[in-house]
């Protein structure tokens, strides 16, 4: 009897191959043939699931976003997390966890960031890729702005803040710090210290 193929698992395996190559060499080196070799499958198998590199990249970006979101929630609500048993589930604590999971603080997150940045460069000249990137950014911006607004109403953050602008500022800061880490301008510890400094400034004076 032929072996049944788990198609979701196969797509995940191909996605991890892309991230692995990107983490070592950058996204430009991740040709479909190289991805097939990394994944240990045939080029035809890769093309069966993804007809072009752009289609594959859109899938990788969506997968990466899902993974980052899952890590944020696991870190925040898990044992020892600020939103876990015995923790203090503040918006500030959540935003700090979010920043930590979005920044390239280890090898895995570094590979994700390299893919995201390369995708952004590619998307600048490819309308359909740019649209998917913009949709993701607007969704994230709106969610962060909502959290900041909730924290203001709860008295946790300063009431005079503009939630929309603060969301833009925080996300732009994370993007800038991510680039700084990748090129060695500052190390992960320095980047997180800057995030904490920024979040401290948003809190309402006790």
N, C-alpha and C positions, 0 to 999 in steps of 0.2 A: 504494500500500500504506500503511495507517495506520502512523503512527510508534509504535514500541514504547515503552511507558512503563517506566522503571526505578522501581519502587515504593519501594525502599529509598532511592534518591536523592531521590525526591519527599518522603518523610517527613523525610529529613535537611534538605532545603531549607525545609520548613515549620518544623522545629525551630529552625533558624538564624534564621528570621523572628521567632519568639517571643523568642529571646534578644536580637536586635537591638532590638526594641521595648522589651523590659524594661530593656535597658541605657540607653536614652535617656529613657524615661518611667516605668518601673516596670511591674510585671506587670498591674496593674489596667487599664492602657490597652491591653492586648493582647487585644482582643475577636477573635472568629473572623473578623469582617469586616476588621478592621485587619490581622490576620495574613495574610489572603488578598491584601490590597493590597500589603503588604510583600513577600510572596513572589512577587507578579506572577502569581497564578493566581486562578481563580474561587472564590467562597465555597463553591460546590458541590463543588469539588475538595478543599478543606480538609475538608469534612464527609464526603466519601467515605472519607477515611483516619481521621478522628477524629470520632466522633458527638457529643462534647460537649467543653467546655473542660477538664473534669476529666480525661477520657481523654487529651486532648492534653498536659496538664500532667504526668500520670504518665509519658508517653513522654518528655517533655523532661527530667524528673528522671532517668530511667534513662539517657538519652543523655548527660546532663551527667556522671553518675557514671562512665560508660564513658570519656568524654573525659578526665576528671581522672585516672583510673587509667592511661590510655594515656600521658598527659603525664608522670606521675610516673615510669613505667618508662622512657620515652624519655630523660628528663632524668638519671635515675640511671645508666642503662646506656650512654648514648650517649657519643660522643667527648668527653673532658673531664669526664664525669660521674664521681662518686665510685665507681660500680660498673662503669665502663667500662674499656677497656684502660689499664693503668698506674694505675688508681685504687685507693682503699682502700674496699672494700665493707663498711663498718660499718653496724650498725643505726642508730646515731646519725645518720650521714650520710643514710640513707634517710628517717628521720623528719623531718629538716630539709627535704629535698626535698619530702616529702609535704605538710608545712605550707605551703611556698612555693606549691605548686600549688593548695592549697585556699583560700588567702587571696586577696582581690581586689587583687592587686598591679598589674594593668593593666586596660585597658578590657574585654577579653574575659572575664577572671576576675571583674571587677566585675559584668558582666551576669549571669554564672552565679550569683553570690552573691545578687544581688537576686531572681532567680527562686527560688532555694532558700529564702530567708527568707520570701518571699511565699507559697510553697508550704507552709511550716511554719505560717504563720498560718492559711491556708485549711484545712490538715489538722486543726488543733485543733478545728474544728467539723464536720469531715466524716470519719466513722469509717473508711471504706475508704481514704481518702487517708492518714490518720494511720497506718494499719497498714503501708502500703508504706514510709512514712518510718521507722517504728520498725524494720522488718526491715532496712533499709539501715544504720541506725545500729548495730544490734546486730552485724551482720556486720562493719562497720568496727571497732567496739570490740574484737571478738574477735580480728581480725587484728592490730591494734596490740598488744594484750596478749600475743599469741603471739610477736611480734617482740621485745618487751621481755623476755619470759621466755627466749628464745633468747640474747639479748645478756647476760643475767645468767649463764646457764650457760657462756657463752664467756668470762666475766670482763670483759666490756666495760662493763656497768652494775652499779651497786651491788647486792649480793646481798640486802640486807634490804628492798628495794623490794617493794611489792605490785603485781604486774604489772597486775591488773585495775583497781585504783584509779589507777595512773599512766596507764593508757590513758584513763580517764574524765577525768582532770585535763588531759591534753594535748589531747584533742579539745574539751573545754570551753574551754580557753584559745584554741584556734584559732577557735572560734565567737565568743568574746568579742572577740578582736582583729579578726575580720572585720567585726563591727558597728562597732567603733571606727573602722576605716578608712573605712567607708561614710559615717559621719556626721562624719568629719573630726576625731575626738578625737586620733588619732595617724596619722602617715603610714606608708607601707609599710616604709620603712627602720627606723623605730622598732618596728614590729610584729615584723619579722624579728629585730631585736636582742633582743627579749623572748623569742622562740622559742629563739634560741641560748643565752641566759642560762638558760632553763629546762632545756634539754637538757644543758648543761654540769653542772648540779647533779645530774643522774642518773648521770653517769659515775663509774666507780670511780677513786678516787685512784691516781695512778701509783705 
